[in-house]
Amino acid sequence: MLKAIALLLSTTLIPTISVGCDTALILTIDVSNSIDPSEYKLQTDGLVAALRNPEIVDAMVRQEAAIAVVQWSGKDRQQVTVPWTRVRTSLDAARLADQAQLMPRAFVLSDTAPAEAILFSLGLFNQVPDCKNKVIDVSGDGTPNSGSETRNARNAAERAGVTINGIAIESMGLAITNFYKGAIITRNGFVITARTHREYPDAIRRKIIRELSQVIG
C-alpha cells in the first residue's frame, strides 16, 4: 500500500518540467556607412517595437527563445550589443527590449561585409547548444564592398544547420532583395523587402512573427 501511495504521489506532484529552448535567434543590424543616424534610429526603434509586440512576446515565452543582437558593418566590425537573453517570462521579454532600446551604435563610417556578420554570428551559437532551432536575421540596405564571399558564409551556415533569413531595405528596384535571395539566405530561409528604412519596423515585426510561427506550427 505504501509503495502504491508513493507511486501515486510521484506521478501527480512532480512539477511540470520545462521543455527547453526551441529557438535561438540572432538579430543582426547593418550599421555601415550607408546608414545615417535617422535610419539607424528607425532600425533600433523598429526592433524594440517588435520585441514588445504581444504576439512576439507570447511566442518567445512559449518557446523559451534565446535572443541576441549583433551590429555589423565592415570586415572587422562585428559586435554583440545585446548578449544572449533567455525569454522565459514576459518580464524577460521586457528586459530584452529595454536592452535593445539602450544599445549605442557600434560603428560609423565603415564598409559593408555581410559574410563576416554571418560567420561571426555562427560562432555565437556555441553559447546556446541546447536550442533546437538556430536562426540568423540579416538586415541591410547594400551589397558587399568588403570582406569574404557571402555565398561561402551562407553555405557554412547550411552545413551547421542554421537558417538565415533577411530584410532587404530598398531605395528603388529589387537589387538588394535579389542579392539576399541569391547569396544571403539559406535554402530554408526567406527575405522580406522593406521599401526604405521607414518600412523596416513593420518588416522586422512580420519577419520575427513568421520565424517563430514556423517553429510553433
C-alpha positions in Angstrom: 0.0 0.0 0.0 2.8 2.4 0.9 4.5 1.7 -2.4 1.3 2.4 -4.3 0.8 5.8 -2.5 4.4 6.7 -3.2 4.0 5.9 -6.8 0.8 8.0 -7.0 2.4 11.0 -5.4 5.4 10.7 -7.7 3.2 10.9 -10.8 0.9 13.6 -9.6 3.0 16.0 -7.5 6.1 16.4 -9.7 6.1 19.9 -11.2 6.0 20.4 -15.0 9.5 20.4 -16.4 10.5 23.0 -18.9 11.0 21.6 -22.5 13.9 24.0 -23.0 14.8 26.4 -25.7 13.1 25.9 -29.1 14.7 28.8 -31.0 18.0 30.7 -30.8 17.6 33.9 -32.9 20.4 36.4 -33.7 19.1 39.7 -34.9 21.9 41.4 -36.9 21.7 45.1 -37.8 23.6 46.8 -40.6 25.3 49.9 -39.3 27.7 50.5 -42.2 28.4 53.9 -43.9 25.1 53.9 -45.8 23.1 54.0 -42.6 22.7 57.6 -41.4 21.7 58.4 -37.8 18.0 58.7 -38.5 18.0 55.4 -40.4 19.8 53.7 -37.5 17.1 55.0 -35.1 14.4 53.7 -37.4 16.0 50.3 -37.3 16.5 50.2 -33.5 13.1 51.6 -32.8 11.6 49.0 -35.1 13.5 46.3 -33.3 12.4 47.4 -29.9 8.7 47.7 -31.1 8.9 44.2 -32.4 10.3 42.8 -29.2 7.4 44.5 -27.3 4.8 43.2 -29.7 2.4 41.0 -27.6 2.2 38.3 -30.3 6.0 38.1 -30.5 6.4 38.2 -26.7 3.9 35.3 -26.4 5.8 33.2 -29.0 9.2 33.9 -27.4 7.9 32.9 -23.9 6.3 29.7 -25.2 9.5 28.7 -26.9 11.8 29.9 -24.2 13.6 31.6 -27.0 17.2 32.8 -26.7 17.7 36.2 -28.4 20.9 38.2 -29.2 21.5 41.3 -31.2 24.6 41.9 -33.3 25.6 45.1 -35.1 27.9 44.8 -38.1 29.5 46.7 -40.9 33.0 46.2 -42.4 35.3 43.2 -42.3 36.5 43.6 -38.7 33.4 45.3 -37.5 31.0 43.0 -35.7 29.8 43.4 -32.1 27.3 41.8 -29.8 25.3 44.7 -28.4 22.7 42.6 -26.7 24.0 39.3 -25.4 22.0 36.1 -25.3 18.9 36.6 -23.3 16.6 33.6 -22.4 13.0 34.7 -22.7 11.0 32.5 -20.2 8.6 35.2 -19.0 7.1 38.5 -20.2 9.4 40.2 -17.8 12.4 38.7 -19.6 11.0 40.0 -22.9 10.6 43.5 -21.4 14.2 43.5 -20.2 15.3 42.3 -23.6 13.5 45.2 -25.3 14.9 47.7 -22.8 18.5 46.5 -23.6 17.9 46.9 -27.3 16.5 50.4 -26.7 19.6 51.5 -24.8 22.3 50.0 -27.0 24.6 52.6 -28.6 25.6 52.4 -32.3 28.6 50.2 -32.5 30.3 51.5 -35.7 30.3 54.5 -38.0 32.0 55.3 -41.4 32.6 51.6 -42.2 32.2 49.2 -45.2 29.6 46.5 -45.8 30.7 42.9 -45.1 27.7 40.6 -44.6 29.8 37.4 -44.9 31.7 38.4 -41.8 28.5 39.2 -40.0 27.2 35.7 -40.8 30.5 33.9 -39.8 30.7 36.0 -36.5 27.1 35.1 -35.7 27.6 31.4 -36.4 30.3 31.3 -33.6 27.8 32.6 -31.1 25.6 29.5 -31.2 28.2 27.6 -29.2 26.8 29.5 -26.2 23.3 28.1 -26.7 23.8 24.4 -27.6 20.5 23.3 -26.1 18.4 25.4 -28.5 16.8 23.2 -31.2 16.4 25.7 -34.0 19.1 28.3 -34.8 18.3 31.3 -36.9 20.3 34.4 -38.1 18.5 37.5 -39.3 20.5 39.7 -41.6 19.2 43.2 -42.4 20.8 45.7 -44.7 20.5 48.2 -47.4 23.5 47.4 -49.6 25.6 44.7 -51.3 29.1 43.9 -50.1 32.1 46.1 -50.7 34.3 44.4 -48.2 35.0 41.0 -46.7 34.9 37.5 -48.0 32.5 35.7 -50.3 28.9 35.8 -48.9 27.8 32.6 -50.5 30.6 30.7 -48.7 29.4 32.1 -45.4 25.8 31.1 -46.3 26.9 27.6 -47.2 28.8 27.3 -43.9 25.5 28.1 -42.1 23.6 25.5 -44.0 26.3 22.9 -43.1 25.9 23.9 -39.4 22.1 23.5 -39.6 21.5 27.2 -39.2 18.7 29.1 -41.0 19.4 32.6 -42.4 16.6 35.0 -43.2 16.8 38.6 -44.3 15.3 42.0 -44.5 16.4 43.8 -47.7 16.0 47.6 -47.4 15.4 49.0 -50.9 15.5 52.6 -52.1 14.4 51.6 -55.6 14.0 48.4 -57.5 14.8 44.9 -56.1 18.6 44.7 -56.3 19.2 44.1 -52.6 16.3 41.7 -52.4 17.6 39.7 -55.3 21.1 39.7 -53.8 19.8 38.4 -50.5 17.9 35.7 -52.2 20.9 34.5 -54.2 23.7 34.9 -51.7 22.5 35.5 -48.2 19.5 33.3 -47.2 19.7 29.6 -46.8 17.5 27.2 -48.8 15.0 27.1 -46.0 15.2 30.9 -45.4 13.2 33.8 -46.7 13.5 37.5 -47.5 11.2 40.4 -46.6 11.6 43.6 -48.6 11.3 47.0 -46.9 10.8 50.0 -49.2 13.1 52.5 -47.4 14.1 52.4 -43.8 10.7 53.7 -42.8 9.2 50.3 -43.6 11.8 48.5 -41.5 9.8 48.4 -38.3 6.8 46.7 -39.9 9.2 44.4 -41.8 11.0 43.1 -38.8 7.8 42.6 -36.9 6.4 40.5 -39.7 9.7 38.6 -40.1 10.0 37.6 -36.4 6.4 36.6 -36.2 6.9 34.4 -39.3 10.1 32.9 -37.9 8.6 32.0 -34.5 5.3 30.8 -36.0 7.1 28.4 -38.3 8.6 26.7 -35.2 5.3 26.7 -33.3 3.4 25.4 -36.4 
